[in-house]
Amino acid sequence: MEIQALQMTPVTMRATSHLGETVEKPEQKSFGTYLKDALSEVNRLQLASEKQNALLAAGEVQDVSQVIVAGQKAEIALQLTLQMRNRAVSAYQEIMRMQV
């Protein structure tokens, strides 16, 4: 008599739960995607600031405060990006100094 191996199939829940276990979770974004999105936003702010400066130079801006606010947003975003890069490089260097 030949003995058959057990066929294990994964168990899935088919009932709806009131506790939220059956709620489908949205797809998680990767770290690279978040990084790319953040850098795109910084670039967008820089380009908007340059455009406002060009409009100011052409005399087409009525409110100078809009130009200043756009410039400050771009500067703060760039400074934050540089600080994040510096922290990432520092963490990488610290990991490389670890004894294995």
WOGI-V301353 format. One record per run of one state. SS is the DSSP state (H for helix, E for strand, - for the rest). FROM is the first residue (numbers start at 1). LEN is the number of residues. Records with the same first field share a line. If there is no record, write none. Layout:
SS=FROM-LEN + FROM-LEN
//
This chain:
-=1-30 + 59-5 + 98-3
H=31-28 + 64-34
//
